[in-house]
């Protein structure tokens, strides 16, 4: 891919969606290892949370093209839910069974509580919702047709509609900062507030897909530069001018990651475009990222539950750094391939009927 194309077309982001999913997955894996190592290491790893922003941005792109391919809402829901539900059940049912029947309290109510991710529906229990991303993205699937047809209804003013939606998402979260500061209590509804903070990056991803369709131009380098600048400015503002125990501080930190995500996406696309050989073949690094990206959902589910298994089981005697990076992460990647294959076979059989 030439620099000219990389610089001028949003399609370059869409074409590297799988590789960017791989980057997001690696960042999340790094983030979930933030309780290991030195204090500086934990601080750096904590920024891996931006991987979730990348996931949401890329999901916005994927959902747009999925809906545009077939605007039948039932078909859209069927394809989206069949992508996530089989893999989730294949992974969650046996691992939660081990955790709560063999190693844990042996109560069917607790097992079902986690299988159905009830914690996501009860804000005060979100801290117990290990796989919160699953019900969150399912909620985005449910709401997406509303956004899609809303923007389609204003075919001549789609950009304006997207801008208004994104601004509205920012304003809703700002209102909660001012009038509902308890919304940000870390041990209460904090994670729910975090999901509200992440709505703008999902909507930006939806707009990016529209920009691909309309062949709108993208200046990747300036966007990366100004996004990084905005990230740094918001962080400095939060650190120098705001009490780090206040809801506003938490909100600013989360908001800054939206710009960090955009900077990472544009920087990756620029690097990916320059890394191709003269014969057009992708380098090994990109093929590895694509492999990880294709199994991103399964890797996320597996490593999160394997960490829970680690905390409950005898593996707790193994040093955490070693157990996470040399056992949990590699095992998650290996098992993800098998789960993805089995999930694909289930989908094929169901769709064939």
Secondary structure, 3 states (H helix, E strand, C coil): CCHHHHHHCCHHHHHCHHHHHHHHHHHHHHHCCCCCCCHHHHHHHHHHHHHHHHHHHHHHHHHHHHHHHCCCHHHHHHHHHHHHHHHHHHHHHHHHHHHHHHCCCCCHHHHHHHHCCHHHHCHHHHHHCCCHHHHHHHHHHHHHHHHHHHHHHCHHHHHHHHHHHHHHHHHHHHHHHHHCHHHHCCCCCHHHHHHHHCHHHHHHHHHHHHHHHCCCCCCHHHHHHHHHHHHHHHHHHHHHHCCCCCHHHHHHHHHHHHHHHHHHHHHHHHHHHHCCCCCCCCCHHHHHHHHHHHCHHHHHHHHHHHHHHHHHCHHHHCCHHHHHHHHHHHHHHHHHHHHHHHHHHHHHHHHHC
